[in-house]
Amino acid sequence: MASDAQSLPFQTASTTLAPVEPVPLRPDSLVLARAADQAPGRSLLRTRLFVVDVLAVTLSWIPVGFAMLGGSAANRLAPGAAAAAATLIAMQGIGLYRSRLCVRRGDELWRIFLSSLWGAAAFVVVQWQTSTPGSEVLAAMAACVVLTGTCRWQFARWLRACRADGLYLRNVVLVGANEDAVALYTMLRSEPELGYRVTAVVGARRGDPEWDDVRTAWSLADIPSLAADTGASGILVVPFALSSAATQQALAVAAGADLHIQVWPGFRGVGSGRLRNVPVSGEAFFYVEPKRSARWQLAVKRGIDVVGAGFVLLVTSPILALAALAVKLEDGGPVFYRDERVGLHGETFRICKLRSMSPDRAPSDALQALNERTDGPLFKASRDPRVTKVGRLIRASSIDELPQLWNVLRGTMSLVGPRPALPGEVSQFDDDFQRRHSVRPGMTGLWQVEARQNPSFNAYRRLDLRYIDNWSLRLDFTIILTTVPAVISQALRSLLRHSRRGRSSGSDANSVA
C-alpha cells in the first residue's frame, strides 16, 4: 500500500503526501476514453435536438415568404428557406449544440436570438430586389425565437424525464473521496435527471461503505483505465479533497486522456448566479456575490403575489367553479379540504385546496407500503386508493391547488416559495433545513419545477435551501415562467388521457353489449 500512497497526493487529516511525476498513459485507455465521449446516445440526442430546431425554424421563416411575397412558389420559398438555413448554421456555429450551454436557459435564449438575426439578414439579402416590410421580418424573427425556445424547453423536459428513468446519462469518474465528494455523489445518484452517473471514484479505498456501488482506485494514474472500463467520458474533480499538486496532476492526466473535466468548488448552497469569474493575473478566481434582500424587493414580491393571485383567481374562477361542482356531485362530500401547514417563522396556518380524496379517508399503516419517498419524512403515492376519480383529474391538472390563491392574498403563502410542509414533517427536519421557514411557503417553487417527480428527500432539501440562499426577483420570475407552460401542458396531457380512457371504456361497453 505504500507505493499506492506515494502515487496520489491526497490530503489527509495528518499529512499531505508529496506529488509524483504523471504516469504515461496506455494507448488503449486513450482510445477507449475518446470512444466513450462519442457514445451513440449523445449523438442521437444531438440529432433529435437538431430535428426539433429544423421544424421550429422552418415553421417560423418559410410561411413568412409565402404570405409576404408574390410570384412563383420557388420565389416565395427561397427567402424563407435561406433564412431558416442561415439560422440553423448560426446556431451550430454559436455553440447551441453543446450540452454545457443548453443547460443555461438565459444564454441559450440569447444565442437563439442572435442566430435569428442572421436568419433575418439572409431573408432580406435574398429578397433584396423587393421591398420587404421590416415589421413582418421582425415578427418572423420573434416567432423564431419564441418557437425555437419553447421547443427546446420541451426537449429539455423530455430529456430530464428520460434521465430520471436512467436513460442518456453521462458516465463520469469522481476524483476525491472526502465529505464534499460524498455529498456530490449523493446528489447525482438521487437526482439522475441532472444527467450524470458516477461509475468510479479515485481516492477511495476498496471496502469504503460510501462507495459500495462504484469502482474505486487510489492512484490518479488509474483515471484513464477507469474511464475506459466504465465508459466514462469525463471526470468530476472535488478540489478540497486533494492537495494542490494532486489537483494539477488530475487535470493533466484527464486532459492527456482527452476526457472532459469539470471542477466542483464545493460551495454548497451558493447558486451559479452569485459566482463571478474575476481572474487575478490570469489565474481563475471566483467572487461570491453577497446575499442581499432589499426591503423594496420584498415589497415588490408581495405586490406580485397580490396582483398575480387576484388575476389568476379571476381568470380561473369558471374552471374552479366547475371543478368544485364535480367534486360535490361525485360523492356529496365537502368541496374544500383544509389542513394545517407550517409557514413563515414556523407559524402554522390553514391551507385550502379542492378536496381530491374520499371524505371518509383515514390514514393507514398499509399506505406506508405505497410511499414512493422512502428516504425522508415526505409521503407520496401515485396510486393512492383514497383519491377519487375527479380528484385524480384535478390533481393531474393542478386545479386542486387554485384555492391556495386565497392563502396568497391573505399573506400566509406566496406564489413562489418552498412547499408548505406538514407539522409532522417539520418535526423531522434538521436545524439547517428549518431555515426554509424564513420565507413564506409557495404555490410553486424551485423543487416543484426541477424535481417534483423525484422521490429523493435529498433533492427536496437541496433545492429548497438553494432557493432560500439565492433568492431574487429574477429567480421568482424564472420559476413562474417555467411553471405556467408546465402546468398547461400537464393539464392538457391529463385531459387527453382522461378522454382516451373514456373512449376505451365506451368501446368496451359497446363490444360487451
N, C-alpha and C positions, 0 to 999 in steps of 0.2 A: 504493500500500500504506500510505502514511502515514495517510490518512483512516481506513482499516480499523483500524490500530493504535490510533488515538485513540478508537475506539468501543468498545474492550474492554480494561478494566484488568487484564489477566492479569499475574501475577508472572513475571518472567524472572530469569535469573542476574544481570543487570546493573542492571535498573531495574524499577520498578513504575509503570505508566502511570496517569495521572490518570483518575478516573471521569468519565462524561458523563451528561447527562440521559437517562432512558429514552426510547426511540423509540416513538411512538404505534403501536399495533397495527393491522394491517389487519383489517377486519371479517370477511373471508372466512377468514383464518387462524384467527380465534377460533371461528368456526362449525365449521370442519373439525376443529380440535383437540377440541372438545366431542363431535363426532360420533365421533371415534376412541375416546373414553372409553366410548361406548355401542356398541362393536363387537359384532356378533352372537355371537361366540364367548364373550364374557364373560357375556352374558345367558343363553346356552344352558347354561353351567356353573352359574350360579345356579339355573336351573330344574331341572337334573339333581340338584343338591345338595338342593334343596327336596323333590323327589320321594323321594330317599333318606331324608330326615328324616321325611316323612309316613309312609312304610312302617314305619320303625323306631319312631316314636312311637305309631302306631296299633296295631302288634303288641304294644306294651308295655302300653297302657292298656285297650283295649277288651276283651280276654279277661278282665281282672280283673272287670269289671262282670258279665259272663255267668257267671263262676264264683262270685261272691260273692252276687249278688242274685237274688231271685225275681221273680215277676210276669211281665208280658208282655215280648216281645222289645224293644219300644220302651223300657220302663222299665229294662231291663237294659243297653240300648245307650247311653242318654242320659249317665250319669255318665262312662263311658269316653270317649265322643265329646267331651264337654265338657273332660275332662282333656287329651285329645290336642289339641284346638283351642287351649286355653289355653297349652299347652306350646309349640306352634308360633308363636303370637302373641308369646309372651315371647321366643322365640329370635330372631324378627325384630326386636323392639324392643331387645333387648340387644346387637345387632350381630353375630350369629353368621353373617351372610351377607356380611360384609366380608372381603375377601381378606387384609388385613393382620392380622386376628385369627385367621383359620383356620390360619395357619402357626405359631401359638404354641399348641402342644398343651395345655400346662398351663392357659392362660387359656380355651381352648376348652372343655375338660372342666369347669372351674369354672362357666362360664356355662351349659353344658348342665345341670349340677346345679341352678343357680338357676332355670332355666326349668322343670325338672321339679317344683320346689317349687310353682310356680304351677299346674302340672297337678294336683298332689295337692290343693291348696286348692280348685280347681274341682271335682274329684271329690267332695270332702266337702261342698261347698256344694250341689251339685245333688242329692246323696243325703242331705240334712240330716234328712229325716223318718225315715230308717232308721239304726240304729246301725251304723257302719262299722268293721270291725276295723282298728285302726291298723296292725297288723303287716302285713296284706296290702296296704294302701295304700303303706306304706314299701317293701315288696318290689317292688311295681309301679314305684315311683319309681326304685328301684335298677336294676331291669331296663331302665327307660327310659334311664338314664344310660349303662349298660353297652352296650346295644344301639345306641343312637344314636352313642356314642363309637366303637364298633367299626365301624359302617357308615361313619362319616365318615373313619376311619382307612383303610378300604379304598378309599373315594373318593379320598383324598389319594394313595394308592399308584397308583391308576389314572391320576390326573391327572399324576403325575410321569412315569409311563411314556409318556403321550401327549406331554408336553412334551419328553421325551428324543427323540421322533420328530419334533419340530418343530411340534407342534400346540398351540394355545391359548397361545402365547407373547404376552407383553405388550411392545409396541414402546415403547422409551424413547430419549430423546436424552441423551447423556452430555455434561456440561458440565465441561470440564477435559481436559488432554491431557498431563499430566506422567507420571512413573513410576508414581504411585499409580493414575492413570486407566488406564494400560496394564494394570496388574495386575488392576484391576476388570474391564476389558473382556475380558481373557484368561479370568478366572474365569467370567464369564457366557457367553462363547462356548463354552468347553469343558464347561460344565455346564448345558445347556439345560433340564434338569429343574428348575432353580431358577425358571424361568418368565419370564425376560427375554430380549429380543432388542434389542441396541443397533443402531439404524438410522442414527444420525448423531452426530457429535462436534462440539461447539462449542469453539473454541480451538486446533484443529489446522489446519495449512496443507495445501493441496492438494499431493499428492505425498508426504506423510509415509508411510514404509513401514508404520508400525504401523496405519494406518487405510485400507489399500487396499480393504477390503470394505465401507466405510460412507461415507455422505455426510459432508462436512466443511464447516465455516464458521468464520469468525474472529470475527464480531461477535455479541454477546449479542442484538442486535435480530433476529437470524435464527432465534431459538428457535421462535417461533410458526409461521413458514413451514416450517421443517424438520419440526416435528411434524406439520403438516398434510400435507406432501408425502409423508412416510414412514408416516403412520398411527400416530404415537406418541401415547400418552395421558398421558405424564409425562416428567419429567426426573430424572436422577441427577446430583447435584452432588458434585464432589470438591473440597472447600474448600481443601485445601493446594495445589491447582493454580491458585488465584485469589487476588487480593488481597481484603481485607475488603470494599472497595467493590464489587468485581466480584461477590462472593457475594451481597451485598444486592441488587444490580441483577438478577442471575439469578433470585433468588427473586421479585422484584417483577414481572419480565417474565412468568415462568411462571404466577404467580398471576393476573396480568391476563388471560392466555390460558386460564385455567381448566384448567391442566394439574396433574396430581398431582406432588408434589415429594418426593423422597427425598434425604437427605444421607448420604453415606458418610464418616465421620470419618477413615478411613484407619488405624484401629487394627488392623493385621494381627495375627492370632493371638489377639486379645482377644475371647472369646466374649461374647454378649449378657448371659449370666448374671453376668458380672463388672462390668457397667456399671450405675451407679446415677444416676438423674436427680436432681441436687441443685441446684435453682435458687438463684442468688445475685441478690438484688434483682430478681427476676422474669426474669432472663436464664437461658438454657439452659446449664447446666453439667453435666458428667459426672464422676462419681467412679469410678475404676477400682479394684475390689477387688484387693488383693494376692493373688498366687498362693501358697497355703499348702497343704501336705500334712502334716498332723499324723501322728505315728507311730501313734496309735491308729486313724486312718483307714486307713493302710496295713495294720495288723494286721487290721482288720475286712474289708478287701478280700481278704486272704489267707484268712481264715476262711470268707468266702463262697465263695471258689474251692474250698476243700477240701470243704465241706459240699455245695455245689451240684454239683460234679463227681462226688462219690460218689453223690449221689441220682440224678442223670441217668444215670450209668453203671448203677446198679441197675435203674432203670425201663426203660431201653432195651436191657438185655442180651439179651432174647429177639430183638429186632429185629437187634441186632448179630450174634447167632449165626446167624440165618437169612441175613443178608447175606453173612457170611463163608462159609457153606456154598455159597451161589450163586456167589460168586467162585471157590471151589475147583472146583466142578463144571463151570463153563463151559469152562475150558481146562487145569485141573490144575496151574496155577502157584501161586506163594505167595499167601497170603491178605493179608498185610500189606505195606505199602510204607514203607520208612524212608529218610529223606533228611536231609541236613544243612541247618540253618537258623541264622540269626543271632538271638540273643536278648538278654537283659539284659546291659548293659555291653559289648555287642559280642561276647560269648562264643558259640561255636557249640554246638548240641545236635542230637540226632537226633529228628526228628518222626516220628510214627507215624500212618498212615492205612490204610484199606482200599484195596487195590490196585484201581484203576479202568482201568488201561491193560494192554495185552498184555505178557506177560513179556519178549518179545524186542524191545520198543520200543527205538528208537535215535534220538537227536536227528538231525535232518537239516536242511541248509540250506534245503531246499524248504519246510519248515514255517514259515520266516520269512514266506513269502508269505501264510500264513494268519493271521498275528499281527494281532489287532484292536487292540492297544495300540501305536500307531505313534509316539507322541511321548515314549517313555521306555524304561527297561530292562525293564519287565514284559512277560510273554508270556501271551496268552490266545487260544485258538482254539475257537470254539463247535462247529466241526465237525472237531475233531482226529481224524485217522484212527487214532491209536493207542489211542483209548478203546474199550473193549469194550462189548457190549450191556448187560451187568449194570452196567458202570462208568457208563454214561450214566444209568441209573436211580438208582444210589446217589449220583451227583454231583448230579443234579437235586433229590434229596430231602435232600442234605447228610448222608446216612448215612455216607458215607466219612470224614467228619470226626470221628465219635464216638470212635475210638481216641485222639484227641488229649486226651481227658479224662484219660488216664494221664499225659500230659505236664503237665496242670494239677495233678494230685495230686502229682507229683514236684517241682513248683515251677519247671519250665523254661518254663511258659506260664501264662497267666491265662485266666479265662472271657472277660474283656473287655480289649482292648488292640489295638495296631496289628497288621496281618497279619505273620506270621513270614516274613521275606524270605530269599531265597537269597543265598549269599555273592557270587555273580556280580552280582546286582542291587545289593547293598550297596556293592560296589566302585565303582558309578557314581553313588551318592548324593552330593550336595554336603554341605559341612560342616554347614550348618544342619539338613539332613534327618537327619544322623547322630544328632540328639537323640532320635529315635524309640527308640533303644536305651537310653534312661534308664528305661524301663518294660518289664515283661515283655510279650512278644507275646501276642495273644489269639486265642481261637477265633472271636470276633466283635468288631466294633468300629464306630466311627463311620463309617468308609468303607464297611464291609460293609452297613450298614443304610441309608445315604443315597445311595451312588453306586457300588454294586458292579458294576452293568452299564455304568457309564460308562467308555469306553475311554481317557479322558484321564488321563495321569500327573499333570497339574496338580491334578485333583480328589483323587487318591490322596494326593499330597503335602500338599495344603492341609488335608484332613480329619484325617490322622494328626497333623500338628503342632497343629491345633486341639484335638484330644483331649488331647495332652500338656500344652499350655499352659493348659487349662481343666479338668483332671481333678477330679472329685469323686465321692463315692459316689452322689450323686443322678444324675450323668451315667451312671455304670455301670448303675444300676437302670433308667434310661430306655432305654439300649441293649438290655439284657436283655429288658425288657418289649416292645420293638419287634421283637426278633429272634425270640422264641418264636412269636407268631402268624404272622410272615412265613415261618418255616421250615415250620410246619404247613401253611399254605395252599400253599406251594410244593411240599411233598411230595404233597399231595392232587392238585394240578394235574398233577404228573408221573405219578402213578399213573393218573389219568384218561386222560392222553394215551397211556400205555402200554397200557391196556385197549382204547382205541379202535383203536390200531394192531393189536392182537391180533385184534380183531373184524374189522377190514377185511382183514387177511391171511387170516383164516378164510373170509370170504365170497369173496375172490378165489380161494382154493383150491377152494371148492365150485363156483364158476362154471366153473373150468377143468375140474374133474372131470366 
